Amino acid sequence: MFEFTAEQIALRDSTERFAQAELNDEILKNDADGTFARAAWQRCAKIGLLGMPIPAVYGGSPTDAVTTMVALEALGYGCRDNGLIFSLNAHLWAGASPIVKFGTEAQRERYLPAMCAGEIIAAHGMSEPGSGSDAFALSTTAVRRGDRYLINGSKTFITNAPVADVFLVFATSDRKRGFAGVSAFLIDRDTPGLRVGEAITKMGLRTSPMSEVYFDDCEVPAANLLGPEGAGAAIFNWTMERERSFILAPALGTMRRDLERCIAYARSRKQFGRSISANQAVSHRLVDMKLRLDSSWLLLYRLGRTIDSGRPTGLEAALAKLSVSENFVQSGLDAIQVHGAYGYTAEYEVERDLRDALAGRLYSGTSEIQRNLAARHLGLH
Ligand SMILES: Cc1cc2nc3c(=O)[nH]c(=O)nc-3n(C[C@H](O)[C@H](O)[C@H](O)COP(=O)(O)OP(=O)(O)OC[C@H]3O[C@@H](n4cnc5c(N)ncnc54)[C@H](O)[C@@H]3O)c2cc1C
């Protein structure tokens, strides 16, 4: 069922080699300083990684879901900068993909070629100080004035905001209508009334910039509405399912890399006159890491197959996101334990993977929300 084609294997190998050679400059320093690797972003654009969900007519290099997951897993294996990969995924799935799916021809032509080329970076603005998991309780408003909308409010935790050129922003025209009052807008960074706040300091994914975004009588042409007025909820739900399907594919590669390092370390590290791997407590931990990696891998590629078959993926996407994110965290904890105090140091780089992994339980819907979604699909509530 999961035999890859020769082309997919070649893509995996070349992406791993590219990522290892081109995307790991100054990773310890960038993590410490919270620096976004702009030059690495451009290198990703050059080899087509920013064009994966974008049709060729707009400069993209579209692939099916399984092939995309193969490339992302390889990226996670070769690139040790999880923040860069996270920013790239946010751009692809929460920025470019909804424009491909819901954009007008003019919007696609305006944004997609530049997004593929690395010239325009996208950010997605839904979360607000008062609405996170309960996303449709948002209070940012959009009031129509002739051929424009006036946007007022603020968004928080916006990935890429400090470096973004365009924001996909959700706002309500009528709070009483709940999700039916929500619309989506493409707002350029230089639009008067839009202000990007100070960068938010985070425990992990520190190379992926994040900030608040404020809208103060921000005038947006009606032509920047994405989809029809009132379609914001459908666009957001589609986008989140897409994002949660792909955003953790690189974590499979990171977990595989960490497991290989742990096995090599456990074999070479000697205590009490023998390798620590000779202790069952250590070898069982490594087996459990492998088991969690493989079970997440199977769930994710099952999801990829389901996407490619055109069948609904609500349950599969929630389960895969839940499994990979939780296993990524446990894998990070295990990697530190196997490395002892060395694992607790920045130099050994496994502590960073744990800090980065913890965010996976929160973004694109928390683990609790994934369980709620799965429960709904099982007919429980
Ligand atoms: C690294 C990172 C990047 C992000 N990037 C973006 C971005 O680009 N754009 C954007 O719009 N947002 C972004 N977010 C925000 C993210 O979408 C929210 O953090 C998420 O939706 C949860 O909202 P919250 O943090 O306000 O938590 P809350 O919703 O306040 O939840 C707090 C706790 O309560 C639990 N909880 C809440 N409701 C329920 C329920 N009904 N059942 C069970 N448990 C519940 C949650 O699971 C959580 O454990 C990002 C977050 C992170 C960490």
The ligand as an SDF file (V2000), in Angstrom:
LIG
                    3D

 53 58  0  0  0  0  0  0  0  0999 V2000
    3.3480   28.4010   17.0440 C   0  0  0  0  0  0  0  0  0  0  0  0
    1.9650   28.9120   16.8180 C   0  0  0  0  0  0  0  0  0  0  0  0
    1.6390   29.5010   15.6020 C   0  0  0  0  0  0  0  0  0  0  0  0
    0.3630   30.0310   15.3940 C   0  0  0  0  0  0  0  0  0  0  0  0
    0.0960   30.6590   14.2010 N   0  0  0  0  0  0  0  0  0  0  0  0
   -1.1390   31.2140   14.0020 C   0  0  0  0  0  0  0  0  0  0  0  0
   -1.4300   31.9180   12.7880 C   0  0  0  0  0  0  0  0  0  0  0  0
   -0.5820   32.0300   11.8930 O   0  0  0  0  0  0  0  0  0  0  0  0
   -2.6530   32.4600   12.6390 N   0  0  0  0  0  0  0  0  0  0  0  0
   -3.6150   32.3640   13.5860 C   0  0  0  0  0  0  0  0  0  0  0  0
   -4.7150   32.8670   13.3710 O   0  0  0  0  0  0  0  0  0  0  0  0
   -3.3740   31.7120   14.7690 N   0  0  0  0  0  0  0  0  0  0  0  0
   -2.1590   31.1430   14.9920 C   0  0  0  0  0  0  0  0  0  0  0  0
   -1.8740   30.4810   16.1730 N   0  0  0  0  0  0  0  0  0  0  0  0
   -2.8820   30.4610   17.2290 C   0  0  0  0  0  0  0  0  0  0  0  0
   -3.5650   29.1120   17.3460 C   0  0  0  0  0  0  0  0  0  0  0  0
   -4.4370   28.9140   16.2810 O   0  0  0  0  0  0  0  0  0  0  0  0
   -4.2790   29.1220   18.7140 C   0  0  0  0  0  0  0  0  0  0  0  0
   -3.2650   29.0890   19.6880 O   0  0  0  0  0  0  0  0  0  0  0  0
   -5.1980   27.9400   18.9000 C   0  0  0  0  0  0  0  0  0  0  0  0
   -6.3090   28.0540   18.0600 O   0  0  0  0  0  0  0  0  0  0  0  0
   -5.6830   27.8480   20.3510 C   0  0  0  0  0  0  0  0  0  0  0  0
   -6.1910   29.0570   20.8060 O   0  0  0  0  0  0  0  0  0  0  0  0
   -5.6740   29.6890   22.1760 P   0  0  0  0  0  0  0  0  0  0  0  0
   -4.1970   29.6280   22.1690 O   0  0  0  0  0  0  0  0  0  0  0  0
   -6.3370   30.9990   22.3380 O   0  0  0  0  0  0  0  0  0  0  0  0
   -6.1570   28.6820   23.3020 O   0  0  0  0  0  0  0  0  0  0  0  0
   -7.6260   28.5570   23.9260 P   0  0  0  0  0  0  0  0  0  0  0  0
   -8.6310   28.3750   22.8480 O   0  0  0  0  0  0  0  0  0  0  0  0
   -7.8560   29.6320   24.9080 O   0  0  0  0  0  0  0  0  0  0  0  0
   -7.4730   27.1620   24.7050 O   0  0  0  0  0  0  0  0  0  0  0  0
   -6.7920   27.0320   25.9580 C   0  0  0  0  0  0  0  0  0  0  0  0
   -6.8930   25.5600   26.3830 C   0  0  0  0  0  0  0  0  0  0  0  0
   -8.2770   25.1810   26.5110 O   0  0  0  0  0  0  0  0  0  0  0  0
   -8.5700   24.0810   25.6670 C   0  0  0  0  0  0  0  0  0  0  0  0
   -9.9090   24.1980   25.1030 N   0  0  0  0  0  0  0  0  0  0  0  0
  -10.5070   25.3040   24.5760 C   0  0  0  0  0  0  0  0  0  0  0  0
  -11.7300   25.0080   24.1110 N   0  0  0  0  0  0  0  0  0  0  0  0
  -11.9190   23.6780   24.3330 C   0  0  0  0  0  0  0  0  0  0  0  0
  -12.9630   22.7660   24.0660 C   0  0  0  0  0  0  0  0  0  0  0  0
  -14.1080   23.1550   23.4600 N   0  0  0  0  0  0  0  0  0  0  0  0
  -12.8040   21.4700   24.4230 N   0  0  0  0  0  0  0  0  0  0  0  0
  -11.6550   21.0680   25.0340 C   0  0  0  0  0  0  0  0  0  0  0  0
  -10.6170   21.8750   25.3100 N   0  0  0  0  0  0  0  0  0  0  0  0
  -10.7400   23.1650   24.9700 C   0  0  0  0  0  0  0  0  0  0  0  0
   -7.5160   24.1420   24.5580 C   0  0  0  0  0  0  0  0  0  0  0  0
   -7.3430   22.8810   23.9290 O   0  0  0  0  0  0  0  0  0  0  0  0
   -6.2940   24.6150   25.3380 C   0  0  0  0  0  0  0  0  0  0  0  0
   -5.6850   23.5180   25.9550 O   0  0  0  0  0  0  0  0  0  0  0  0
   -0.6220   29.9360   16.4160 C   0  0  0  0  0  0  0  0  0  0  0  0
   -0.3010   29.3110   17.6250 C   0  0  0  0  0  0  0  0  0  0  0  0
    0.9740   28.8150   17.8320 C   0  0  0  0  0  0  0  0  0  0  0  0
    1.2980   28.1660   19.1500 C   0  0  0  0  0  0  0  0  0  0  0  0
  1  2  1  0
  2  3  1  0
  2 52  2  0
  3  4  2  0
  4  5  1  0
  4 50  1  0
  5  6  2  0
  6  7  1  0
  6 13  1  0
  7  8  2  0
  7  9  1  0
  9 10  1  0
 10 11  2  0
 10 12  1  0
 12 13  2  0
 13 14  1  0
 14 15  1  0
 14 50  1  0
 15 16  1  0
 16 17  1  0
 16 18  1  0
 18 19  1  0
 18 20  1  0
 20 21  1  0
 20 22  1  0
 22 23  1  0
 23 24  1  0
 24 25  2  0
 24 26  1  0
 24 27  1  0
 27 28  1  0
 28 29  2  0
 28 30  1  0
 28 31  1  0
 31 32  1  0
 32 33  1  0
 33 34  1  0
 33 48  1  0
 34 35  1  0
 35 36  1  0
 35 46  1  0
 36 37  1  0
 36 45  1  0
 37 38  2  0
 38 39  1  0
 39 40  1  0
 39 45  2  0
 40 41  1  0
 40 42  2  0
 42 43  1  0
 43 44  2  0
 44 45  1  0
 46 47  1  0
 46 48  1  0
 48 49  1  0
 50 51  2  0
 51 52  1  0
 52 53  1  0
M  END
$$$$
